[in-house]
Amino acid sequence: MAQKKQTYREAMQEVEDILSSIENDEPDVDELAEKVKKVSQLLKFCKDKLYKTREEVEQVLKDMDE
């Protein structure tokens, strides 16, 4: 079965959840390293999604001007 593609909103919610967990639960060092790594991956996904969306919008606007 195919895995559902994560959305920008879901990724940002996961980042917020992880950061809240770090702030409130005081994870041990091993757990903290894993959480920071996951947040880094999620933020990269969000950044890439934003750039791609910007390019798509710019292309649509360019096409409208033609």
Distance bins in CASP14 RR format, pairs under 12 A and 6 or more apart:
PFRMAT RR
TARGET T0000
AUTHOR 0000-0000-0000
RMODE 2
METHOD distances of the structure
MODEL  1
4 10 0 0 0 0 1 0 0 0 0 0 0
5 11 0 0 0 0 0 1 0 0 0 0 0
5 45 0 0 0 0 0 1 0 0 0 0 0
5 49 0 0 0 0 0 1 0 0 0 0 0
6 12 0 0 0 0 0 1 0 0 0 0 0
6 13 0 0 0 0 0 1 0 0 0 0 0
6 14 0 0 0 0 1 0 0 0 0 0 0
6 15 0 0 0 0 0 1 0 0 0 0 0
6 41 0 0 0 0 0 1 0 0 0 0 0
6 42 0 0 0 0 1 0 0 0 0 0 0
6 45 1 0 0 1 0 0 0 0 0 0 0
6 46 0 0 0 0 1 0 0 0 0 0 0
6 48 0 0 0 0 0 1 0 0 0 0 0
6 49 0 0 0 0 1 0 0 0 0 0 0
7 13 0 0 0 0 1 0 0 0 0 0 0
7 14 0 0 0 0 0 1 0 0 0 0 0
7 42 0 0 0 0 0 1 0 0 0 0 0
7 45 0 0 0 0 1 0 0 0 0 0 0
7 46 0 0 0 0 1 0 0 0 0 0 0
7 49 0 0 0 0 1 0 0 0 0 0 0
7 53 0 0 0 0 0 1 0 0 0 0 0
8 14 0 0 0 0 0 1 0 0 0 0 0
8 15 0 0 0 0 0 1 0 0 0 0 0
8 42 0 0 0 0 1 0 0 0 0 0 0
8 43 0 0 0 0 0 1 0 0 0 0 0
8 45 0 0 0 0 1 0 0 0 0 0 0
8 46 1 0 1 0 0 0 0 0 0 0 0
8 47 0 0 0 0 0 1 0 0 0 0 0
8 48 0 0 0 0 1 0 0 0 0 0 0
8 49 1 0 1 0 0 0 0 0 0 0 0
8 50 1 0 0 1 0 0 0 0 0 0 0
8 51 0 0 0 0 0 1 0 0 0 0 0
8 52 0 0 0 0 0 1 0 0 0 0 0
8 53 0 0 0 0 1 0 0 0 0 0 0
9 15 0 0 0 0 0 1 0 0 0 0 0
9 16 0 0 0 0 0 1 0 0 0 0 0
9 42 0 0 0 0 0 1 0 0 0 0 0
9 45 0 0 0 0 0 1 0 0 0 0 0
9 46 0 0 0 0 1 0 0 0 0 0 0
9 49 0 0 0 0 0 1 0 0 0 0 0
10 16 0 0 0 0 0 1 0 0 0 0 0
10 17 0 0 0 0 0 1 0 0 0 0 0
10 42 0 0 0 0 1 0 0 0 0 0 0
10 45 0 0 0 0 1 0 0 0 0 0 0
10 46 0 0 0 0 0 1 0 0 0 0 0
10 49 0 0 0 0 0 1 0 0 0 0 0
11 17 0 0 0 0 0 1 0 0 0 0 0
11 18 0 0 0 0 0 1 0 0 0 0 0
11 38 0 0 0 0 0 1 0 0 0 0 0
11 39 0 0 0 0 1 0 0 0 0 0 0
11 40 0 0 0 0 0 1 0 0 0 0 0
11 41 0 0 0 0 1 0 0 0 0 0 0
11 42 1 0 1 0 0 0 0 0 0 0 0
11 43 0 0 0 0 1 0 0 0 0 0 0
11 44 0 0 0 0 1 0 0 0 0 0 0
11 45 1 0 1 0 0 0 0 0 0 0 0
11 46 1 0 1 0 0 0 0 0 0 0 0
11 47 0 0 0 0 0 1 0 0 0 0 0
11 48 0 0 0 0 0 1 0 0 0 0 0
11 49 1 0 0 1 0 0 0 0 0 0 0
11 50 0 0 0 0 0 1 0 0 0 0 0
12 18 0 0 0 0 0 1 0 0 0 0 0
12 19 0 0 0 0 0 1 0 0 0 0 0
12 39 0 0 0 0 0 1 0 0 0 0 0
12 42 1 0 0 1 0 0 0 0 0 0 0
12 43 0 0 0 0 1 0 0 0 0 0 0
12 45 0 0 0 0 1 0 0 0 0 0 0
12 46 1 0 0 1 0 0 0 0 0 0 0
12 47 0 0 0 0 0 1 0 0 0 0 0
12 49 0 0 0 0 1 0 0 0 0 0 0
12 50 0 0 0 0 0 1 0 0 0 0 0
13 19 0 0 0 0 0 1 0 0 0 0 0
13 20 0 0 0 0 0 1 0 0 0 0 0
13 42 0 0 0 0 1 0 0 0 0 0 0
13 46 0 0 0 0 0 1 0 0 0 0 0
14 20 0 0 0 0 0 1 0 0 0 0 0
14 21 0 0 0 0 0 1 0 0 0 0 0
14 35 0 0 0 0 0 1 0 0 0 0 0
14 38 1 0 0 1 0 0 0 0 0 0 0
14 39 0 0 0 0 1 0 0 0 0 0 0
14 41 0 0 0 0 1 0 0 0 0 0 0
14 42 1 0 1 0 0 0 0 0 0 0 0
14 43 0 0 0 0 0 1 0 0 0 0 0
14 45 0 0 0 0 1 0 0 0 0 0 0
14 46 0 0 0 0 0 1 0 0 0 0 0
15 21 0 0 0 0 0 1 0 0 0 0 0
15 22 0 0 0 0 0 1 0 0 0 0 0
15 35 0 0 0 0 0 1 0 0 0 0 0
15 36 0 0 0 0 0 1 0 0 0 0 0
15 38 0 0 0 0 1 0 0 0 0 0 0
15 39 1 0 1 0 0 0 0 0 0 0 0
15 40 0 0 0 0 1 0 0 0 0 0 0
15 41 0 0 0 0 1 0 0 0 0 0 0
15 42 1 0 1 0 0 0 0 0 0 0 0
15 43 1 0 0 1 0 0 0 0 0 0 0
15 44 0 0 0 0 0 1 0 0 0 0 0
15 45 0 0 0 0 1 0 0 0 0 0 0
15 46 1 0 0 1 0 0 0 0 0 0 0
15 47 0 0 0 0 0 1 0 0 0 0 0
16 22 0 0 0 0 0 1 0 0 0 0 0
16 23 0 0 0 0 0 1 0 0 0 0 0
16 39 0 0 0 0 1 0 0 0 0 0 0
16 42 0 0 0 0 1 0 0 0 0 0 0
16 43 0 0 0 0 0 1 0 0 0 0 0
16 46 0 0 0 0 0 1 0 0 0 0 0
17 23 0 0 0 0 0 1 0 0 0 0 0
17 24 0 0 0 0 0 1 0 0 0 0 0
17 25 0 0 0 0 0 1 0 0 0 0 0
17 35 0 0 0 0 0 1 0 0 0 0 0
17 38 0 0 0 0 0 1 0 0 0 0 0
17 39 0 0 0 0 1 0 0 0 0 0 0
17 42 0 0 0 0 0 1 0 0 0 0 0
18 24 0 0 0 0 0 1 0 0 0 0 0
18 25 0 0 0 0 0 1 0 0 0 0 0
18 27 0 0 0 0 1 0 0 0 0 0 0
18 31 0 0 0 0 0 1 0 0 0 0 0
18 32 0 0 0 0 0 1 0 0 0 0 0
18 34 0 0 0 0 1 0 0 0 0 0 0
18 35 1 0 1 0 0 0 0 0 0 0 0
18 36 0 0 0 0 1 0 0 0 0 0 0
18 37 0 0 0 0 0 1 0 0 0 0 0
18 38 1 0 0 1 0 0 0 0 0 0 0
18 39 1 0 1 0 0 0 0 0 0 0 0
18 40 0 0 0 0 0 1 0 0 0 0 0
18 41 0 0 0 0 0 1 0 0 0 0 0
18 42 1 0 0 1 0 0 0 0 0 0 0
18 43 0 0 0 0 0 1 0 0 0 0 0
19 25 0 0 0 0 0 1 0 0 0 0 0
19 27 0 0 0 0 0 1 0 0 0 0 0
19 32 0 0 0 0 0 1 0 0 0 0 0
19 35 0 0 0 0 1 0 0 0 0 0 0
19 36 0 0 0 0 1 0 0 0 0 0 0
19 38 0 0 0 0 0 1 0 0 0 0 0
19 39 1 0 0 1 0 0 0 0 0 0 0
19 42 0 0 0 0 0 1 0 0 0 0 0
19 43 0 0 0 0 0 1 0 0 0 0 0
20 27 0 0 0 0 0 1 0 0 0 0 0
20 35 0 0 0 0 0 1 0 0 0 0 0
20 39 0 0 0 0 0 1 0 0 0 0 0
21 27 1 0 0 1 0 0 0 0 0 0 0
21 31 0 0 0 0 1 0 0 0 0 0 0
21 32 0 0 0 0 1 0 0 0 0 0 0
21 34 0 0 0 0 0 1 0 0 0 0 0
21 35 1 0 0 1 0 0 0 0 0 0 0
21 36 0 0 0 0 0 1 0 0 0 0 0
21 38 0 0 0 0 0 1 0 0 0 0 0
21 39 0 0 0 0 0 1 0 0 0 0 0
22 28 0 0 0 0 0 1 0 0 0 0 0
22 29 0 0 0 0 0 1 0 0 0 0 0
22 31 0 0 0 0 1 0 0 0 0 0 0
22 32 1 0 0 1 0 0 0 0 0 0 0
22 33 0 0 0 0 0 1 0 0 0 0 0
22 34 0 0 0 0 0 1 0 0 0 0 0
22 35 1 0 1 0 0 0 0 0 0 0 0
22 36 0 0 0 0 1 0 0 0 0 0 0
22 38 0 0 0 0 0 1 0 0 0 0 0
22 39 0 0 0 0 1 0 0 0 0 0 0
23 32 0 0 0 0 0 1 0 0 0 0 0
23 35 0 0 0 0 0 1 0 0 0 0 0
25 31 0 0 0 0 1 0 0 0 0 0 0
25 32 0 0 0 0 1 0 0 0 0 0 0
25 35 0 0 0 0 1 0 0 0 0 0 0
26 32 0 0 0 0 1 0 0 0 0 0 0
26 35 0 0 0 0 0 1 0 0 0 0 0
27 33 0 0 0 0 1 0 0 0 0 0 0
27 34 0 0 0 0 1 0 0 0 0 0 0
27 35 1 0 0 1 0 0 0 0 0 0 0
27 36 0 0 0 0 1 0 0 0 0 0 0
27 38 0 0 0 0 0 1 0 0 0 0 0
28 34 0 0 0 0 0 1 0 0 0 0 0
28 35 0 0 0 0 0 1 0 0 0 0 0
29 35 0 0 0 0 0 1 0 0 0 0 0
29 36 0 0 0 0 0 1 0 0 0 0 0
30 36 0 0 0 0 0 1 0 0 0 0 0
30 37 0 0 0 0 0 1 0 0 0 0 0
31 37 0 0 0 0 0 1 0 0 0 0 0
31 38 0 0 0 0 0 1 0 0 0 0 0
32 38 0 0 0 0 0 1 0 0 0 0 0
32 39 0 0 0 0 0 1 0 0 0 0 0
33 39 0 0 0 0 0 1 0 0 0 0 0
33 40 0 0 0 0 0 1 0 0 0 0 0
34 40 0 0 0 0 0 1 0 0 0 0 0
34 41 0 0 0 0 0 1 0 0 0 0 0
35 41 0 0 0 0 0 1 0 0 0 0 0
35 42 0 0 0 0 0 1 0 0 0 0 0
36 42 0 0 0 0 0 1 0 0 0 0 0
36 43 0 0 0 0 0 1 0 0 0 0 0
37 43 0 0 0 0 0 1 0 0 0 0 0
37 44 0 0 0 0 0 1 0 0 0 0 0
38 44 0 0 0 0 0 1 0 0 0 0 0
38 45 0 0 0 0 0 1 0 0 0 0 0
39 45 0 0 0 0 0 1 0 0 0 0 0
39 46 0 0 0 0 0 1 0 0 0 0 0
40 46 0 0 0 0 0 1 0 0 0 0 0
40 47 0 0 0 0 0 1 0 0 0 0 0
41 47 0 0 0 0 0 1 0 0 0 0 0
41 48 0 0 0 0 0 1 0 0 0 0 0
42 48 0 0 0 0 0 1 0 0 0 0 0
42 49 0 0 0 0 0 1 0 0 0 0 0
43 49 0 0 0 0 0 1 0 0 0 0 0
43 50 0 0 0 0 0 1 0 0 0 0 0
44 50 0 0 0 0 0 1 0 0 0 0 0
44 51 0 0 0 0 0 1 0 0 0 0 0
45 51 0 0 0 0 0 1 0 0 0 0 0
45 52 0 0 0 0 0 1 0 0 0 0 0
46 52 0 0 0 0 0 1 0 0 0 0 0
46 53 0 0 0 0 0 1 0 0 0 0 0
47 53 0 0 0 0 0 1 0 0 0 0 0
47 54 0 0 0 0 0 1 0 0 0 0 0
48 54 0 0 0 0 0 1 0 0 0 0 0
48 55 0 0 0 0 0 1 0 0 0 0 0
49 55 0 0 0 0 0 1 0 0 0 0 0
49 56 0 0 0 0 0 1 0 0 0 0 0
50 56 0 0 0 0 0 1 0 0 0 0 0
50 57 0 0 0 0 0 1 0 0 0 0 0
51 57 0 0 0 0 0 1 0 0 0 0 0
51 58 0 0 0 0 0 1 0 0 0 0 0
52 58 0 0 0 0 0 1 0 0 0 0 0
52 59 0 0 0 0 0 1 0 0 0 0 0
53 59 0 0 0 0 0 1 0 0 0 0 0
53 60 0 0 0 0 0 1 0 0 0 0 0
54 60 0 0 0 0 0 1 0 0 0 0 0
54 61 0 0 0 0 0 1 0 0 0 0 0
55 61 0 0 0 0 0 1 0 0 0 0 0
55 62 0 0 0 0 0 1 0 0 0 0 0
56 62 0 0 0 0 0 1 0 0 0 0 0
56 63 0 0 0 0 0 1 0 0 0 0 0
57 63 0 0 0 0 0 1 0 0 0 0 0
57 64 0 0 0 0 0 1 0 0 0 0 0
58 64 0 0 0 0 0 1 0 0 0 0 0
58 65 0 0 0 0 0 1 0 0 0 0 0
59 65 0 0 0 0 0 1 0 0 0 0 0
59 66 0 0 0 0 0 1 0 0 0 0 0
60 66 0 0 0 0 0 1 0 0 0 0 0
END
